[in-house]
Amino acid sequence: DGGITQSPKYLFRKEGQNVTLSCEQNLNHDAMYWYRQDPGQGLRLIYYSQIVNDFQKGDIAEGYSVSREKKESFPLTVTSAQKNPTAFYLCASSAATGGNYGYTFGSGTRLTVV
Amino acid sequence: SQQGEEDPQALSIQEGENATMNCSYKTSINNLQWYRQNSGRGLVHLILIRSNEREKHSGRLRVTLDTSKKSSSLLITASRAADTASYFCATDAPSRGNTPLVFGKGTRLSVIA
């Protein structure tokens, strides 16, 4: 079955620590995205990638970094510069960016600062 | 940058009733999509409606789009307890080029058995 896998499901970060969230898809999608969701809020775009080896900042990119070395993978690193990282992180993919295609989402990673 | 905004923020209905959620947006769109999110899970794509379409159906779901009012509605007929979830609209923004969807804050639907 094609899908998108996020890991881990839960992640705990100490102050000053960098952590990396994994996102893998086997849908052969070109575009991948990272969104952040805070309680009772909508999704805010962190980074997106339209194609391998290319990515663009979203609305809240500060304190985050990404890479897109393989089509299937789009890991997100939450750096120590992100002062309020506790949130639910969602990875998604689609055939292309824009609104012509539906997005497939992973099941999310809940990050907590301890 | 918030494009779509759902209304109401929360909705509670009895099983078997219909649920209607609305989405308003600010700038012209090519496509509008609706998603469902069960608590603590990822979003699931429900339906996509294009700017030249006025209505679309999928099972118990009916979506309408009024581009003159910049609004869309999602109707769930004969609701079930399993429909309890948050529902989000998402829009593209052709004025910003080929950029990702922008999601609203969602409507929390509770269906009481």
Interface residues (C-beta under 8 A of the other chain):
Chain A: Q6 A31 Y33 Y35 G40 Q41 G42 L43 L45 Y48 Q50 G58 D59 F88 L90 A92 A96 T97 G98 G99 N100 Y101 G102 Y103 T104 F105 G106 S107 G108 R110
Chain B: S1 Q2 I29 N30 N31 L32 Q33 Y35 G40 R41 G42 L43 V44 H45 L48 F88 A90 T91 D92 N98 T99 P100 L101 V102 F103 G104 K105 G106
